[in-house]
Amino acid sequence: MWNYTEKVIDHFLHPRNVGEIENADGEGEVGSLACGDMLRLTFKLDNEGRIADAKFKTFGCASAIASSSALTEMIKGMTLEEAEKVTNRDIAKYLGGLPEEKMHCSVMGREALEAAIKNYRGEAAPKRELEGKVVCKCFGVTENDIRRVVGDNALTTIEQVTDYTKAGGGCGLCHEEIQRILDEETAEKAAGSAGTGRPHPSPRGREVPTPLISGTPELTNLQIVHKVEELINTRIRPALQHDGGDLELVDIDHDTVYVSLKGACATCPSSTITMKQFIEKELRKEISPKMRIEEVKR
């Protein structure tokens, strides 16, 4: 069980500013259902150019809801220049602190705000593939994402990078790349020329592993079982466990996978969305477009 402050619990149970502003001046969306977290932020300016109202919609854990709620409260009354200076550490501080494992929620809030401001200014958000090489394929985290968070929060370990970005929290194959980035940032900071999280060129890293299966026309039942077990244990369960949830593989009947949700997933009101938009999507992408998932209540 995460050790949440009273303010985090309050913003989770009684979130402020939930919804979406019609004809918003700025709107930003970050994250994805496949990665387990998604946030949409909209704001409206008054005649003096200050943020008169801000609302959010999020798919995520208690910390994601609380961080989004807190952020919308914080930026009301600010100019865009003032709002741009809000950091993920400011969001966590406003809430009286967040568990280290949940700091990625405050980072997501800052990124959504930046995207919304860019939208207001007519600056198109760059496509994900142009923002830097993807280091963590499980959660779609780029090298630039990691460098910025490392610099902004003075991170020094792979575990901290996972807490702040989720990178490395899945299959773990990107740990070597993350350590390389940490070593480079530490070296540049020591030389007095970096530590700000600005993207810069880096040596070519290890190639990202290819999908478990690609374009296979037919699989035997035994092959399907092995592929499902591998996918669940290496990608899906680690992602759920990082947010306090889990699942148990109960049975596989042809193209139907039966699972039992555990931990936070068992009581989460969004569990159906998680199964269909995340787990089933992964099964169809990696194994067969016919795959579907069903929950077994225990």
C-alpha positions as CSV (number, residue, x, y, z in Angstrom):
1,M,0.0,0.0,0.0
2,W,1.4,3.4,-1.0
3,N,2.0,5.9,1.8
4,Y,-0.2,8.8,0.6
5,T,-0.4,12.2,2.3
6,E,-3.8,13.5,3.4
7,K,-3.8,16.0,0.6
8,V,-3.2,13.4,-2.0
9,I,-6.1,11.3,-0.6
10,D,-8.3,14.4,-0.6
11,H,-7.5,15.3,-4.3
12,F,-8.0,11.6,-5.2
13,L,-11.4,11.2,-3.5
14,H,-12.6,14.7,-4.2
15,P,-10.8,15.8,-7.5
16,R,-11.2,19.4,-8.5
17,N,-11.9,20.6,-12.0
18,V,-12.7,17.3,-13.7
19,G,-13.9,17.6,-17.2
20,E,-13.1,19.4,-20.4
21,I,-13.5,23.1,-21.3
22,E,-15.5,23.8,-24.4
23,N,-13.8,26.1,-26.9
24,A,-10.7,25.9,-24.8
25,D,-7.8,28.3,-25.5
26,G,-5.3,25.5,-25.0
27,E,-5.4,21.8,-24.8
28,G,-2.8,19.2,-24.3
29,E,-2.8,15.4,-24.1
30,V,0.1,13.1,-23.0
31,G,0.5,9.4,-22.2
32,S,-1.5,6.6,-23.7
33,L,-3.9,3.8,-22.5
34,A,-1.3,1.3,-23.6
35,C,1.2,2.7,-21.1
36,G,-1.4,2.8,-18.3
37,D,-1.6,6.6,-17.9
38,M,-3.2,9.3,-20.0
39,L,-3.9,12.9,-19.2
40,R,-5.9,15.6,-21.1
41,L,-5.6,19.2,-19.9
42,T,-7.6,22.2,-21.1
43,F,-7.5,25.8,-20.0
44,K,-9.3,29.1,-20.7
45,L,-7.7,32.6,-20.4
46,D,-9.3,35.7,-19.1
47,N,-9.1,39.2,-20.7
48,E,-5.8,39.8,-18.9
49,G,-4.2,36.7,-20.3
50,R,-4.3,34.7,-17.1
51,I,-5.7,31.2,-16.7
52,A,-9.3,31.7,-15.6
53,D,-10.2,28.0,-15.7
54,A,-8.5,24.6,-16.1
55,K,-9.9,21.1,-16.3
56,F,-8.6,17.6,-16.7
57,K,-9.5,14.1,-17.7
58,T,-7.2,11.3,-16.8
59,F,-6.9,7.6,-17.0
60,G,-4.5,6.4,-14.2
61,C,-4.0,5.7,-10.6
62,A,-4.8,7.7,-7.5
63,S,-1.6,9.7,-7.8
64,A,-2.4,10.6,-11.4
65,I,-5.8,11.9,-10.4
66,A,-4.4,13.8,-7.4
67,S,-1.6,15.3,-9.4
68,S,-3.9,16.4,-12.2
69,S,-6.4,17.9,-9.8
70,A,-3.6,19.7,-7.9
71,L,-2.1,21.1,-11.1
72,T,-5.4,22.6,-12.3
73,E,-5.8,24.4,-8.9
74,M,-2.2,25.6,-8.9
75,I,-2.2,27.3,-12.4
76,K,-5.5,29.2,-12.0
77,G,-4.7,32.9,-12.0
78,M,-1.3,32.4,-13.5
79,T,-0.1,33.9,-16.7
80,L,1.2,31.4,-19.3
81,E,4.8,32.5,-18.5
82,E,4.2,31.8,-14.8
83,A,2.6,28.4,-15.6
84,E,5.5,27.4,-17.7
85,K,7.7,27.6,-14.7
86,V,5.7,25.0,-12.7
87,T,7.8,21.8,-12.4
88,N,6.8,18.3,-11.4
89,R,8.5,18.9,-8.1
90,D,6.1,21.9,-7.5
91,I,3.2,19.6,-8.1
92,A,4.5,17.0,-5.6
93,K,5.3,19.7,-3.1
94,Y,1.8,21.1,-3.3
95,L,0.4,17.6,-2.5
96,G,2.7,17.3,0.5
97,G,4.9,14.8,-1.4
98,L,4.3,11.7,-3.5
99,P,5.7,8.2,-3.2
100,E,8.9,7.9,-5.3
101,E,7.3,5.2,-7.3
102,K,4.5,7.6,-8.3
103,M,6.6,10.7,-9.3
104,H,5.9,9.9,-12.9
105,C,2.4,11.2,-12.4
106,S,3.7,14.7,-11.5
107,V,5.9,14.6,-14.6
108,M,2.9,13.7,-16.8
109,G,1.1,16.7,-15.4
110,R,3.9,19.1,-16.3
111,E,4.1,17.6,-19.8
112,A,0.4,18.0,-20.3
113,L,0.5,21.7,-19.3
114,E,3.4,22.3,-21.6
115,A,1.5,20.6,-24.5
116,A,-1.5,22.8,-23.8
117,I,0.5,26.0,-23.8
118,K,2.2,25.0,-27.1
119,N,-1.3,24.3,-28.5
120,Y,-2.5,27.8,-27.5
121,R,0.6,29.4,-29.2
122,G,0.0,27.4,-32.4
123,E,3.1,25.3,-31.9
124,A,2.4,21.8,-33.1
125,A,3.6,19.2,-30.6
126,P,6.4,17.2,-32.3
127,K,5.6,13.6,-33.2
128,R,6.8,11.1,-30.7
129,E,9.3,9.5,-33.0
130,L,10.9,12.9,-33.7
131,E,11.4,13.6,-30.0
132,G,14.4,11.3,-29.7
133,K,15.2,7.6,-29.8
134,V,12.8,5.4,-27.9
135,V,14.7,3.8,-25.0
136,C,11.9,2.0,-23.2
137,K,9.7,0.3,-25.7
138,C,7.3,-1.0,-23.1
139,F,6.2,2.5,-22.1
140,G,7.3,4.6,-25.1
141,V,9.9,6.7,-23.2
142,T,12.5,8.5,-25.3
143,E,16.1,9.4,-24.5
144,N,15.2,13.0,-24.4
145,D,12.4,12.3,-21.9
146,I,14.9,10.6,-19.6
147,R,17.6,13.2,-20.0
148,R,15.2,16.0,-19.1
149,V,13.8,14.2,-16.0
150,V,17.3,13.2,-14.8
151,G,18.4,16.8,-15.1
152,D,15.3,18.4,-13.6
153,N,15.3,16.0,-10.6
154,A,19.0,15.1,-10.1
155,L,18.3,11.4,-10.6
156,T,21.2,9.0,-10.2
157,T,19.8,5.5,-10.4
158,I,17.8,3.3,-12.8
159,E,15.2,2.8,-10.1
160,Q,14.7,6.6,-9.8
161,V,14.3,6.9,-13.6
162,T,11.6,4.2,-13.5
163,D,9.8,6.0,-10.7
164,Y,9.8,9.3,-12.6
165,T,9.2,8.0,-16.2
166,K,8.2,4.3,-15.9
167,A,11.1,3.6,-18.2
168,G,12.7,0.3,-17.3
169,G,9.6,-0.9,-15.4
170,G,8.6,-3.5,-17.9
171,C,10.8,-6.1,-19.4
172,G,14.0,-4.4,-18.2
173,L,15.9,-4.7,-21.5
174,C,16.5,-0.9,-21.5
175,H,18.3,-0.8,-18.2
176,E,21.7,-0.8,-20.0
177,E,20.6,2.2,-22.1
178,I,19.2,4.1,-19.1
179,Q,22.5,3.5,-17.2
180,R,24.4,4.9,-20.1
181,I,22.3,8.0,-20.1
182,L,22.8,8.4,-16.4
183,D,26.6,8.1,-16.7
184,E,26.7,10.7,-19.5
185,E,24.5,13.2,-17.6
186,T,26.6,12.7,-14.4
187,A,29.9,13.2,-16.4
188,E,28.6,16.3,-18.0
189,K,27.3,17.7,-14.8
190,A,30.6,17.1,-13.1
191,A,32.3,18.9,-16.0
192,G,30.0,21.9,-15.4
193,S,28.5,21.8,-18.9
194,A,25.2,19.9,-18.4
195,G,22.8,18.6,-15.8
196,T,19.9,20.6,-17.2
197,G,18.2,17.7,-19.0
198,R,18.8,19.3,-22.4
199,P,18.8,16.7,-25.2
200,H,22.2,16.2,-26.9
201,P,23.8,13.7,-29.2
202,S,24.8,10.4,-27.8
203,P,26.5,7.2,-28.9
204,R,24.5,4.7,-30.8
205,G,22.8,2.4,-28.2
206,R,21.7,-1.2,-28.3
207,E,18.9,-1.9,-30.7
208,V,15.4,-2.3,-29.3
209,P,14.2,-5.9,-29.4
210,T,11.7,-6.9,-32.1
211,P,8.2,-7.9,-31.2
212,L,7.7,-11.4,-29.8
213,I,6.0,-12.4,-33.1
214,S,5.4,-10.5,-36.3
215,G,3.4,-11.6,-39.3
216,T,3.1,-15.2,-38.3
217,P,0.1,-16.6,-40.3
218,E,-0.9,-19.5,-38.0
219,L,0.2,-20.8,-34.6
220,T,-0.4,-24.1,-32.9
221,N,-2.3,-24.1,-29.6
222,L,0.9,-24.9,-27.7
223,Q,2.7,-22.0,-29.4
224,I,-0.2,-19.6,-28.5
225,V,0.0,-20.7,-24.9
226,H,3.7,-20.1,-24.7
227,K,3.4,-16.7,-26.4
228,V,0.6,-15.6,-24.2
229,E,2.5,-16.6,-21.0
230,E,5.7,-14.8,-22.2
231,L,3.8,-11.6,-23.1
232,I,1.9,-11.5,-19.8
233,N,5.0,-12.2,-17.7
234,T,7.4,-9.9,-19.4
235,R,5.3,-6.9,-20.4
236,I,1.8,-6.9,-19.0
237,R,2.3,-8.0,-15.4
238,P,5.3,-5.7,-14.7
239,A,3.3,-2.7,-16.0
240,L,0.4,-3.5,-13.8
241,Q,2.6,-4.3,-10.8
242,H,4.2,-0.9,-11.1
243,D,0.9,0.7,-10.2
244,G,0.0,-1.8,-7.4
245,G,-2.0,-4.1,-9.6
246,D,-1.5,-7.6,-11.0
247,L,-3.3,-10.4,-12.8
248,E,-3.3,-14.2,-12.9
249,L,-3.5,-16.2,-16.1
250,V,-6.4,-18.6,-15.5
251,D,-6.9,-20.4,-18.9
252,I,-6.5,-20.1,-22.6
253,D,-9.2,-21.4,-24.9
254,H,-8.3,-21.0,-28.6
255,D,-8.3,-17.2,-29.1
256,T,-9.8,-16.3,-25.7
257,V,-7.5,-15.6,-22.7
258,Y,-9.1,-15.8,-19.2
259,V,-7.5,-13.8,-16.4
260,S,-8.2,-12.9,-12.8
261,L,-7.3,-9.3,-11.8
262,K,-5.4,-8.9,-8.5
263,G,-4.3,-6.1,-6.2
264,A,-5.4,-2.5,-7.2
265,C,-6.7,-3.9,-10.6
266,A,-9.3,-6.0,-8.8
267,T,-11.1,-2.9,-7.4
268,C,-10.3,-0.3,-10.0
269,P,-13.4,1.1,-11.8
270,S,-11.3,1.3,-15.0
271,S,-10.3,-2.3,-15.0
272,T,-12.4,-3.1,-18.0
273,I,-10.7,-0.3,-20.0
274,T,-7.4,-1.6,-18.9
275,M,-8.2,-5.1,-20.1
276,K,-9.6,-4.1,-23.5
277,Q,-7.4,-1.1,-24.3
278,F,-4.1,-2.3,-22.9
279,I,-4.0,-6.1,-22.4
280,E,-6.2,-7.2,-25.3
281,K,-4.5,-4.7,-27.6
282,E,-1.0,-6.1,-26.7
283,L,-2.3,-9.7,-27.3
284,R,-3.7,-8.8,-30.7
285,K,-0.6,-6.9,-31.8
286,E,1.9,-9.5,-30.7
287,I,0.0,-12.8,-31.3
288,S,-3.2,-12.6,-33.3
289,P,-5.8,-10.0,-34.2
290,K,-8.4,-12.5,-33.2
291,M,-7.3,-12.6,-29.6
292,R,-9.7,-11.4,-26.9
293,I,-9.5,-11.3,-23.1
294,E,-12.2,-12.1,-20.5
295,E,-12.1,-11.6,-16.7
296,V,-12.7,-14.5,-14.3
297,K,-14.1,-13.3,-11.0
298,R,-12.6,-15.1,-7.9
